[in-house]
């Protein structure tokens, strides 16, 4: 059914500034786009003020006379929520044929802007400032991350696959750029790109910067993959040869795993900046990766977060090419439903980890240590007593934003990633066990997102589709499997996959290599006292019911001293170790809002960190899973 946009104009205001009432219907994608391939929307992004945290968007938008509504993208693919940063839009001006037009914001949908288009006008000129460092830091003096959804308005209720845009960017003098946008033509500091759909534009971010390095990673015929790095300091681009060699194995390992690709060329965009911080957003033919300044030069970062680029790359297949039906929306105003993120992100968490080990970014021998860390957190998470995993996925748009006190009691958006890894490891071990090692999850991946090669298209799925594809690989009650692991409450995650793989979980006094990583700047006393602390003692979380919680400690406090000694990790570890041989409590002196208080924590179990150890006599399936595939 073709519905048209209904806007009720207030009586008596004809000829005056447009003052429409609220859009009176849910957002849809049924309107005919006036921006076509022959007459596309023009977007010229002037990024010359990026070092000052501003860009200026100049748009020419095809329109028709009468009431007309423009919208700012709200639900952003890959961000899984209504995260379009409306506060970044400033100084909005709309004109036609040189005459300024009055616009008004919709009183209910604040992402919509109404304007009355005069008779005879076919194009609107729209200009606004893009504030780059509003909710998130997107630019420094030397780098700018361009997410095009922040730089445009588009015709309301159109399908973003039917809206055409011709983008261009004016770079700060001497800067270079990286993007998957096609048909680039550079003239001095101006780059013009070919006409693309609005969907593809928003799916093709651009990084630019003063200090850059482009590293070819892979090529086959006319297709290629490359790493585009942008740093605040030139020396941070000096990634050592062994780290780059591992990244050159990423594409062959992913192709061996999936058996085909759904991109023509692929750009790993990567910023190296402490100011911009840590982020990863997937796209069909690129990924928007943001790491700290020494991400590519400090091997500790590769151990801690060496799955950043591999996770986002795997999303090109799992998430962009194959995507949950109810997460796939025809434009950026229609709400997404996120319940199947336990596949989209959960499966991808497993695959991103595997590619990082198989490519050798991390030593495959450390895979059991990584699994132990993932398992132990979930096994000590009080919130799971009342909340099934599915609720963390369904509530993801809210949970991604909720990062304050007691995350372990609320459960977090991280849960469907971490537990997803274990669920899909479980599925992998079931397939391997049921087929005597002849098949693995890789067979599922080839059936799910494999051949033939295609360009960037999307094929949707439901939970039932996933269960059918799995059953085609090996007959099993996959519906019941997911029902138990995802949809029902379980205080402890099952250990089936660990046992099947020949391993079991233990706690020892030796820190887990993935938890105690110095670059993560956290102190983990979660499995002993029940505390997660920053390096300088700020309490980030207290495990409900733990010794620290029973003593009265809470997030927001800062531990200043342990048994009378100034706090640091060594002092805390010494106190934990010594308490094993005494009945005296551990005294923690804390400060909070200028108030000092000592808490006596009764804990005598010593330092505790999770690890996996082999079950004698059982085959080591984890070694097989983490081993590189034959390209
Ligand atoms: Zn992801």
Boltz pocket constraint, residues with backbone or C-beta under 6 A from the ligand:
constraints:
  - pocket:
      binder: B
      contacts: [[A, 280], [A, 282], [A, 311], [A, 312], [A, 315], [A, 344], [A, 345], [A, 348]]
      max_distance: 6.0
